[in-house]
């Protein structure tokens, strides 16, 4: 019967897993970016506003 037999029955689960994986990756990227550049960007932004 192969993969075509159960494609529709597992499609929803696979899509939910892919979306969760995508969101987890984006959250990790965002956390990494904020940890790396967060405080520096705030300081430069505050300096430009006050100047």
C-alpha positions, 0 to 999 in steps of 0.5 A: 500500500505504501506511503499513499495509503496513509498520506491523508490520515497523517498529513495534519499531524505532520503539518503541526509538527513542521509548524512547531519545529519552525516556530521553535527554530524562530524562537531560538534564533530570536533569543540568540539574536537578542542575547547577542545584540540586545543591550547594544542596540538599546544603548545606541537607540537611547543615545540617538534620541537624547542627542 
